[in-house]
Amino acid sequence: MKKNKFLISLVLIILFPYVYSTTSRPTWPKTNKHFVLVHGGCHGAWSWYKIVALMRSSGHNVTAIDLGASGINPKPVLEIPRLSDYLSPLMEFMASLPEDQKVVLVGHSLGGFAISKAMESFPEKISVAVFFAALMPGPALSAATLYTKDLALATTLVRPVYLHSPEDISKEMVLSRKKYGSVRRVFIGAAEDKILMKELQQYMIEKNPPDEMKEILGSDHMAMMSK
């Protein structure tokens, strides 16, 4: 009997920190956020794999999206002739979020177009939009203009990307100050970016100033892997 009581006491002592930690506080820190990561052209959700693990281990919720005909999205590239087809996985995800939930929306490279469209369509569901070495159109900066300035994005082929027409881009990417402009915006540049060249970064910042700017020193275009 004494032996059993001893064993029970020992188990309680061992388990007490875990029981206390799960009953006295929520599973996630109060400051946890939901990050939605959107890849660039020719890539997929897989490109974020390093920082997804780090962010989740810090207690944040992270969702990495595969856009149309990208990553493990099953559509062949020829089945997404319109920009809206390419962006639809992100639009569907944003529509599925509860009305009272806000996310931190991060777009890399060509993913800047995707998050811009989401900002225009779902501004109330985004706490901040982060353009991470990304194309950053705006109400006074045409997406079609940026697209034609930076066709080098299409040369980094991992999985083929559909080259949408400037007309389609102009039609799909209509951004307003009322909606797109209501979302706080951050631009993060990569100091050694050889795709989104420094001149284009400066052009976007001057024509469409963000609320905040950061630069990752020593990083190339794939900053989530190099730094």
Buried (B, 14 or more C-beta within 10 A) or exposed (E): EEEEEEEEEEEEEEEEEEEEEEEEEEEEEEEBBBBBBBBBBBBBBBBBEEBBEEBEEEBBBBBBBBBBBBBEBEBEBEEBEBBBBBBBBBBEBBEEBEEEEBBBBBBBBBBBBBBBBBBBBBBEBBEBBBBBBBBBBBBEBBBBBBBEBBEEBBEBEBBBBBEBEEEBBBEBBEBEEEBBBEBBBBBBBBEBBEBBBEEBBEBBBEBBEBEEBEBBEEBBBBBBEEE
